[in-house]
Amino acid sequence: MRLALLIIVCIFSTGCAQFQGPYEYERGRLYETGTRGSVQSYPDALKLYRSAAEHGDERAMMALMRPEMIEAAHNELLGLASASVALGNARAIEKLKLPNMIASPAEKPQRMVRKPVEKSSPPQLTFNSSTSKTDGSIELSGRVVSDASISEVSINGRALEVSLGRDNSFKVTRLPPMGVVTSYRLSVSDEYGQRAEREIYVQRAAIQYAEQVAPLNPRKLKAQTNPNAVALIIGVESYLSLPPAQYADSDANHFYDYANQSLGVPPHKIKLLTDSKASRTELLKAMRSWMRTEVVNGKSDIYIFFAGHGLVSADGSKAYLLPADGDRDLLDETSILRDDLIASAKGAKTITMFLDTCYSGGTRTNEVILADARPIAIVPDKSALPSNVTILAAASGAQLSSTYETAQQGLFSYWLMKGLEGEADANKDKKITTGELHEYVARQVGPMAQRRNRQQNP
């Protein structure tokens, strides 16, 4: 029983030791200033400051350097020496003869009376900042300036849970509720009961998700050069009489390198037409002259990329691709039939088309090409395609082809090109089939379109 009591006493003493210095410093202040009912006594203040300093209180160390405390220590030493003389201590007698011990009353330092802190100088309070964090919380920071000791600091009536720094600064974290304005009232009191208050208002905003976009890298997968491969690349963003197809020219320009690096098409067998160079006349010249001279019967692998607007005839039998000067009211006269584009590569071993367009009567940015376009637009008939033709289209039925704003590309085109970098190689055999490419693009495009409140299924 006695052993247990001893252990408890030891634990209690260890826990209280860290508060001993501040406690004795505050008591010393009371004796030094003679406030709160205490009788002013510099000797008692001196003893308490010494004890607080021994416990590491830096304020007590500074207090011991004040003139009043130095004088009190001098008097204490003089009293001890005088007592030793009365007892016949020879060394004390010699020390008592030192100049600082035998100063005449006229030479004795005048006792300095410490002026109390004027109550007309209340503490000052500043908020330095309120910084938002990624978890929705905010960091409140500031500083208290006061000539007197600070007795209490609180926020919204609750004591501050952290201690003030050496310069009386503070930093605390709060989590305000979402969607409302929250006020934080900071209050500080000094030893004389004087107060200062500041209030700030904070409105927590939803954290914006920064979408990370992997840059396109056509050199990531280098295919062997195919001397029989040919590529016609068309991108139309700016139309003369239609809303723009945002980023379509960028899609085409980027696809040029993928045709060369990933598909193995020699540079001299790639024809790139964008914006004003992608007029109906230039497209017809590319189809009827350039394409036919490049195709080798039964040997050529043809790749056709088109990014821009597309429309379908009322009966769904014709699919049109609109050049830069295309007119929706004169489709037969100003547009290119998809089937005519396929026919221009007649005799090729394979024809693969990548169409980042849609036939719903809308644009990538929700603008309307046809004023009377209906949600259930008629789609082109796919059953008539030749067996050597494969088409990867950006959208199905009445769906719109979306943009990928962060990447500044068409959504379909971006993931098509990422797939050609090797990400679509599901079986890792370093060969990408059209089936693997379609599955990869559909898996990426569908969910991203839904996050944009759209339906898009390549």
Secondary structure, DSSP 4 states (H G I P E B T S, - for coil): -HHHHHHHHHHHHHHHHHHHHHHHHHHHHHHHHT-TTPPP-HHHHHHHHHHHHHTT-HHHHHHTTSHHHHHHHHHHHHHHHHHHHHTT-HHHHHHHTSTTTS--TTTSPPPPPPPPPPTTS--EEEEEEEEE-TTS-EEEEEEEE-SS-EEEEEETTEE-SS---TTSEEEEEE-PPBTSEEEEEEEEEETTS-EEEEEEEEEB-PPPP----PPP-GGGS-PPP-TTEEEEEEE----SSS---TTHHHHHHHHHHHHHHTS---GGGEEEEEGGGG-HHHHHHIIIIIIHHH--TTT-EEEEEEES-EEE-TTS--EEE--TT--TT-HHHHSEEHHHHHHTTTT-SEEEEEEE--SSSB-TTS-BSSTT--TTPPPPP-TTS-TTEEEEES--TTPPPPEETTTTEEHHHHHHHHIIIIIT-TT-SS---HHHHHHHHHHHHHHHHHHTT-----
